[in-house]
Amino acid sequence: MYVGSQRIAIVKPETARSFRVVAENAPTALKIANLGAPQVSRLGEKVLSDWVSQAIDMINADALAIHLNPAQEVFQPEGEPWFRGVLDKLRFIKKIANRPLIVKEVGNGISMEVAKLLATKVSPDAIDVAGTGGTSFIRIESIRAGTTDEANVYSGWGIPTALSICEVRSVYNGVVIASGGIRSGLDGAKAIAIGANAFSMSRPLLLAALKGYDETRKFIGKLLREFKIAMFLTGSRNVDELSKAPVVFGPTIISWLSQRNIPCKHIRRFA
């Protein structure tokens, strides 16, 4: 479980309670702390070290995510589109966090170029592609700011999740997490088959959670069954075998990979 950006809880400690409930109510869950790249990029090392420690301790986090969100920052009324020095700060965080470091997007996808920079300059433990197809923070922030005309122009900006998996996997050998428009166990199985190690989702689970514990449990069971059906129908006895299942791409993905000079053999972990 990712939490939202914890900057607010660090700047305004009275709000930290809204994050601590995660550790209190889900002590055994995989919990991921979260800070924004634009904010950490402008902190000195001493302050940044303190922020990282606070974010992790606040929820007893198992890992720390730093989110890259340039499109969101551009449209956010109080946005801070500042990313100069981010790689240096990510390197520092990797060194001092004492937790796995995840670098993620928030709904616009991560490109091959960004993934290559991360792989060579930072070496994060995981990259979460968070591609287009799910929640649109361009839309959310533009509604808040009253700039929906601009948002309409940029509503399609970004890299779809499946393509972002291919882009990232072509240059990065670490853990790839698929998110952004994952709506079913079959969607998750497809993500694993083309190169992701894991997948996550938010909207379907949030909708179920609004209806209560039983509905959430029911949805998770449905999700697992859908995933297992995909494994059965592809003859995959485990997730490792699913990652090697034959894949057939449609013309859109083939055209994209061709234009981006990504050979199909590079998108599969075990190719």
ABEGO torsion letter per residue (X at the ends): XBBBBAAAAAABAAAAAAAAAAAAABAABBBBBBBBAAAAAABBAAAAAAAAAAAAAAAGBABBBBBBBAAAAAABAABBBBABGAAAAAAAAAAAAGBBBBBBBAGAEBBAAAAAAAAAAAGBABBBAGBBGBBBAAAAAAAAAGAAAAAAAAAABEBBAAAAAAAAAAABABBBBBBGGBABAAAAAAAAAAGBABBBBAAAAAAAAAAEAAAAAAAAAAAAAAAAAAAAAAGBABAAAAAABBBBBBAAAAAAAAAAGBBAAAABAAX
